[in-house]
C-alpha cells in the first residue's frame, strides 16, 4: 500500500514537466509498445506521403535504357525496374495513393455508415428492416470480389476505387453503429432529452452520435488496413488504379512477375512497404480497440 | 401436454423434440437462403448494367477498343441481345436461361460459358480444398500452442507471425513463395495443367505450392481466433474441474478446452471460405492455374460481360452456400443455437 502511494507520488509530480497531451501519449507508448510502433510507422508514412514528391531522388516516370533492372546500389538505393525507373522514388510516391485511398474511403464509409446506422437503430421499424436486408446482402459478398465487380461496372480510376471501397465497407460501420444506437436508446439521458422536447435530429446528432464515436474509431482502424490491401490487390490484378498512377500493388504486377525471380528487388520493396504500413495500422488499431472497447479484446 | 407411459422414456421424447427443432431451424435457414440468392443475382445483374457507355458498342469495339463498327451493327446487336427491353424483362430472360442451365455464350470466344466454368471449377475447388487443409494444419496448432504458452517468447513469436500474415497481401506472399521456389528449388510454374483424375501425383504437385501460398495468406486471422478463444475457455470452471480431478494437462487441453474453443473458430473459418475463393483469383493469376479465378480476370480484361456476370454470381453463390453450411453445422454442433 505504502509502496503504491509512493509510486503514485512519483508518477504525478507537483509541476507537470510535460504538457498533458504528451504525457498521455507517453503512457500509451509504455502500455502498448506495439501500438506506439504502429503510430510511429503511420506518422512516418504520412510525412513521406505529404513531402514525398519533393524528396524523390530520381524522376518517377523517366525510363532509362541504360539502367534496366539494376540491383540496389549507391545511386539507385532500391534498384531499378524493367524500364530503368528508380524503385525508391516509386515506392515513396506509392505511399500517397495507399494513404489517400485508405483515408478517404474510410472517411466516406464511416460517414455513410454512421448516418445510416444511427437513423436505422434510432427509428427502427420498416426503415430499419429494409436497411438491414441491404446490409446483409452486401456483407454476403467476399470484399475483394465485390470490389472487382464494382470496378468492372465503374471503370478504372482512383475515385472509383474509393467509391467501391465506401460501398463495401459502409455495411460494417452500419452494423456496429446500429447496435450501439439500439443500446443507447434505452439510456436515461436520451429519454431526458426527448422529454424536454429535443427534435429527433438534435438527439441523434448531439446525444447518440458522439457516444458511438469509440466504436466508429475501432471499426475505422480495423478497416483501413483491409482497404489498402484491397486497393493494392485490385491494382495488382490490373483492375484498380489506371496505369499512369504509381501504386504499390501495380508495381508488383505485369512484368514484375516475369522478372521477379531474377531481380527480386523490383517486387520486394513495394511489397514490404505495403506490409509495413498495413502492419502499422493493424497494431495501432488493436491497441486502440483494447483501450476503447475492452469487450472486443482478442477478436 | 403429454403424459409419459412407463415404456416411453422421457429422454426419447426430448430427443425427438430437439430433432424437430433442428429440422425447423434448417428449413427456416433454407427458406431465407432463396430470397438472398435472388437478391444477389439481381444486384449483380443491375450492377453490370450501369457500366458507362453502350454495352453493344463496348462489345463491338473489341477487347482493347481497336475494332470499327457502324450504328447499324450496334442496333442489330442490341436487338439480338434484347438490350432494348426494360431491365426487368432482361433479368427475367437471363434468369430463366440460367435456371435451365444455359449460362450463355462468351462475347469473346463465342463458346459456352457453362462448358468453360465446368472445366475450370474442379481445379479451383481442388486448390481451395488443399489450402483449407493447409490453413487448418497451420493455424489451429499454432493458435493452441500460443495460448498454452501465453506471454512466453514462443507466444510472442507466433503472434508476430500471425500479425505479419494478416498484414501481408496474398499476392506478395505468393510472389515470395514463387521466389523461394525458383531460387531455392529451381521450380517453375507449370505451363500445362493435369487434372486430379488423370494423374493424381502430378496434379497434387502442381497445386501444392499454390495451396501453401493461399493457406499462409489466410491463416493469420484463424491463428488469432484460436488463441483468443482457447484463452477464454481455459478460464472456464469446467477446465478447472477437469484439472482438479487430476487429468493430465494434455488431456485437459485437447479433450476439454480445444473442443469448445474451436466452435467459434469454425464459424469464422466458414465465413472465410468465401474469402478463400476470392483469394484463388490472385493465386491462380500468379501460378498460372486455369481455374475459375483466372477465368474471371481474363473475362474482366476482355470486358466479356456475360462471362463476368456468371463468374461473379458463382463466387457470391459459393460464399452464400458456405455461410449456410457453417450456420447449419454450428447449430448441429452447438444445441444452444437451435433452441434460440
Interface residues (C-beta under 8 A of the other chain):
Chain A: X133 X136 X137 X140 X141 X142 X143 X144 X145 X148 X149 X150 X152 X153 X154 X155 X225 X229 X232 X233 X236 X237 X238 X239 X249 X252 X253 X256 X257 X260 X261 X264 X267 X268 X271 X274 X275 X276 X278 X279 X282 X283 X297 X298 X299
Chain B: X36 X39 X40 X43 X44 X47 X48 X50 X51 X52 X163 X164 X166 X167 X168 X169 X170 X171 X172 X175 X176 X178 X179 X182 X183 X224 X225 X227 X228 X231 X232 X274 X275 X277 X278 X279 X281 X282 X285 X286 X296 X297 X300 X301 X308 X312 X315 X316 X319 X320 X323
